[in-house]
Amino acid sequence: MDLTDRDWRLITEESRPGPLNMALDETAAETAAEEGTRTLRVYRWDPSALSLGYHQDPGTIDWEHCDSAGITVTRRPTGGGAVYHDNWGDISYSIVAPADELPGDLMESYELLCEPLLDAFERMGIDADFADEERPAVYQPACYLRALHPAHDVVAGDGRKISGNAQYRQRDAVVQHGSIPFESTTERHLSCFANPDATAPVFDDRVTSVHEQSGISRQAAVAELTEALRHWADACEATWSDEELSRAHERASEKYKATAWTRGGEEPTA
């Protein structure tokens, strides 16, 4: 499927709080459904954040530690386990497009939307591809320690996970977002969980990072990911509209910061 004959906007790396990052993905989905606008974005989490999977049991999280450490907690619209997004050690991206322009089959959709991600790793000098076999879960509440899935988990040449990706459909649009560990944050990652059944050596046996695999700088890694996304869709740099930012800030306040959503996954009522 050739996507370069359509107009895509590329929003280069920006630092925003976790709730606003999730609200911007949702807002981009509305824009895609209503106006046909396709969005590629690269972003970081400021301050560092923990994003819970949609069905995450809040009892698995050490809320007191997250609060004292200044780690913002929000809940993603996508499933899976919680992910710690370090302000420095994490690089995140999203791809948003109208649903009728993408494959209806989930596996085909992942294969298409992960093309720029795999290209980015090649540009970084990292041998990476979809996991070619499943590995059992080590600690279910943590996304990076769940069972490896060949459909959307990307591993380095040594078999360790280097990116987790997820999709959801909303308002006739598809959102795929993913996390790439730039640098190891094992202790900080595990400390977000209440009594995790995993140790640092176990985590490091399953998870690697861009810096460990290639030694490049964070700035260079972000640049390679950005260029891979730009090339994949022949995208033009752009910014959010004022109206989008206004809607996203409102949604972040009403939904992604709300206790009912973060602790229980309850959508706000109109």
N, C-alpha and C positions, 0 to 999 in steps of 0.2 A: 504494500500500500504506500503510494507516494503522497507525502504530506506537504511537500515543498511548494505545491501549486496553490496552497491556501495561506492566508495571512496569519502569522503567529507573532505575538509580542513576547519579548524576553525581559523579565524584570531581574536585574542583576542583584547580587547578594545585598541583603538589607538585614539589619538586626532589629528584632521586635520581640515583645513578650510572648510566651507560649499561647495564651488565650487568643491574642490577636493573630498569630500565625495561623491557627486553626480557623479562625473567623475569616481570614483572607482567602483561604482555600475554598471555604463554603461560598463566599461572595463571588469568587472567580467562577464557580460552578453556575451560579445564577446568571452571571454575565454571559457565560458560554451558551446557556440554554435560551436566554432571552435575545441576545444580540449576535450570537455566533462567534464571539471573540474567543480565541484560543490563547492560553497563557502558559508560559514556561517561567518558572521562578527558582532562584537559589536564595537560601536564607539561613540565618543563624538565630539562636535563641538567646535573648538578653532580657533578664538574667537566665542562667542555666535553668533548665526545666525538666520535668518528668511528664511524659505524655502517656496516659493510661490507655490500654485497649478498650474498645467500646464495651465489652462484657467483663472488664476487669473487676475482681472482687476488691473493694476498697480496704478490706482487712489485711490484704497482702502488702500494704504500703506503710512505711514508717513516717506517718504524717508529722510527728513532732520533730523528727530529724530534718525532714524537708523544710519545715518552717524555720528551724533554728539555723539551717545552712543557707537560707535564702533561695531555695530551689522552688520555683513556681510549679504547681501541679495543675494539669488540665487533663481532659479526656478527649481522645481522638474519635472521629466518627468511624474509623476503621477498626477491625478486630485485632487480635493478637495480644501479646503481653506488653507490659510497660517498657518504655525506652527512656533512658537518661540522655538528655541532649545538653552536653556541656557547651558553654558559650564558646570555648576555644576548640574543644576536642571533637565537635560534631559539625558535619556539613549536611544540610538538608536541601531537598529540591521538591518541586511539585510540577505536574503536567496536568492541564485541565483543558478539555475539549468537549464539544457537543457529542452526545452518545451515539447519534446516528452516523457519525463520521469515523467511528472506531469499530473494530471487530466485536461482534456480540459474544463470541466465545471468550471466556475469561483467560484461558491459556494463550490464545492468539493475541489478546489484548496486552497481556504481560510481556510477551515476546516483542511486540512492536514498541511499547512504551519504555522498555528497558534497553532498547538499542543504543540510545545516547549515553546511558549509564555505562554500558560495557565499553563503548567507544572512549568514554572519559577515563576509565581505568587503563585502557591501552595507552592513551596519551600520557598517563601518569607513570607508565612503565611497569604496570602491575598485571600479572597474568590472572585474570578473573573471568568467571563464567557462572551460569546457573549451577546450583548444586546438582550433581549427577546421580546422587543417591540420598535417600532419607537417613537421617541420624536421629536417634531417640531423644526425647526431651531430657534435660538435666534439671531444670527448675522452671516449671510452667508459667509462673507469673511474670518472668522476665523475657521479653521478646527475643533477645539474642541467645537465650538458653533453651528456647522451645525446640521442638523437633524441626530439623531442616526440611524445607519443602522445595523441590526442584522447580516449582512454578514461579516463585518470586524471591527466593533467597539466593544471593550471589556470594560465592566463596572465592577466596584467593587460591593460587595454585597448590598451597599446602592443605587445602580443605577447610580452612577456618573461615567463618562468616565475615564478610567485609561490607555487606549492605543488606538491609531489610526493606522491603517495599510492600505497599498495600494499596488496594483500590476500593473506591466506593462510588456508587452512582446516586446522584441527587439532582432533582429538577431537570431531567433529561440531559445531564452532563456526566462525564466520567472524571474523577479526580484520582490521580495516582501520586502518592507522595512517598518519600523514602529518606532513610538516614544512612549516612556514611561516617563511620568512626575515622576521624583524622588522626587522633592520638589516643593512646590507651588511657582510660579513666576508670579502670576496673574497681578500685576501692570506692570511689565516689558513686559509681553505678550501683554496686551491691548495697551500699549503705542506705539507699532509698527504700529498700524492702524490709519488711518486718520479719526477722528470723529467716533469712534466705537459706535454703538447703543447698548452698553452693559456696565454694571458697574461691579466692582469687586465682589459684592455680587452675581450678576447673574452668573458670570463666576464660582465662587466657588460653586454655587449650581449645576453646571453641570459637574465640573471637580474635580478630586481628585488626590492624589499622593501616591507613594509607602511609603514615610516616614509617611504621615498622616495615612495610613491604617495599617502599621505594625511597624513603629518606627525603622526599621533596618537602618544600615549605607549605604551610597552609595556604598562603597567597597563591602559590603555583597550582595547588590542587583545586582551589576554587576557580582559578582561571581556566584550567583544563576542562572542568565540568561545565562551566559556562560556555566555552567554545564548542564543546561537543553538543550541547543542547541547541546552540545557535546554528551549527552546521546541519544537524539532523532535520530541522524544520525550516531552514533558511529564514530564521526569525530576525525581527528588528527590535532593537532596544526601545523600551517604553516605560511608562510609570502607571501607577494606579490613578484612576480618576478621583476627583474630590468626592464624588458621590459614592464610589466604591469604598473609599477610606471611611467615610461617615457611616455607611452601613456596617462595615466590618467592626469599627469601634463599638457601635451599638450592640452588635451581636456578641462581641467578646464580653461586654459588660453583662448582658442579659443571659447569656448561655455559658460560654466557656470559662468564665470566672465564677459562675454560680455553684454553690455547694450542691444543689440538687442534681446538677449535671455531672460535676466532677466526682462526687461521692457515690452517685447512684445512676447516672446516665439518663436522667429524666429531662426531656425536652421542655423548655419554658412554654407556658401557656400564653396564648395571645391576649 
